[in-house]
Amino acid sequence: MKKTSARKKSPVLSEEMRREYRFDYTKAKPNRFAAQMGAGTIAVVLDPDVAEVFESSESVNTLLRSVISALPGRSKP
């Protein structure tokens, strides 16, 4: 005779969020960094090994601008 497991059936999940996932949006704060980003700004996340090469965002932008100017078929403004 085989032993059967005494597992309980999983409960049926309802369509509502669980209580621990209900967020209190009355305590939400505006993004404090939003003012630093102007219109048309794109945020990019660098991998850690790439980020350790650069000291600031200005150094990243300088390098990217030099690469863009070296691209063939790219006219300088």
ABEGO torsion letter per residue (X at the ends): XBBBBABBBBBBBBABBBAAABBBAAABBBBAAAAABBBGBBBBBBBAAAAAABABAAAAAAAAAAAAAABBGBBBX
